[in-house]
Amino acid sequence: MKVGFLQMEPDFGRVRRNVERAFSLMGDCEADLMVLPELFNTGYQFASRDEVKALAEEVPEGFTTEAFIYEARKRKTYFVFGIAEKVRDRFFNSAVLVGPEGFIGVYRKIHLFSMERLWFAPGEDGFPVFDIGMARVGLMICVDWLFPEAARVLALEGADIICHPSNLVLPHCPDAMVTRCLENRVFAVTANRIGREERIPGKALNFIGKSQIVSPRGKILYRAPEDREEVRVLDISPEEARDKLITPENDIFLDRRKEFYERLV
Ligand code: ACM
């Protein structure tokens, strides 16, 4: 199975341009599953709720999701991409999964980071896993990496590949995702953005790039640089994620001693 990411620098507020650029950067790359960054079509640093209102889209009826469904059919590719989702009078920081069969599902970010709390409602529907035939894919967004429960729940729900649209500003995530993969025996595709935004004076954000694909044994199969747009596609075997044995005697899931930690969470 060919899985990949697009690392790009969105231009804040220019949704059509960002969507068109994403497709042009992906060119005719052949992939079964592509992951794009969090909020890739709007940019990240909103300065008011009115901006969110102007740029958020309905799912699946909005421009961006419809454009991806069209491309998914044409390219026979599954896509995961981050957008600001409008649901009646509320907004979510969401990751959408579409494929050749159309809209498949959405994840609404559960752990909101910093000023996201001012604009977005926290997701209330849990961490979803979808079976796309070739693999089972789980969705989480950016700072969810800091909550090991997110990747754990996705893995326990059967995810082979965690798709992880991101806008990372802290330096730790790329290395932390190695542990998330190792402790759950799953693949992870983190698609981050690059560049800088300072739409709120004094609150500059520098995005760290380093999008990556990590194996269930914690191997960084590829990590992008921090300052360059890039498309990367690798061949993986999703079934590797179904082997949870760490030694012939140890199964990473069966060996859990839930009675010692479940009451604390
Ligand atoms: C983040 O969650 N965008 C850091």
Residues whose N, C-alpha, C, O or C-beta is under 5 A from the ligand:
A	BS01	ACM	F113 C142 V143 N167 L168 V169
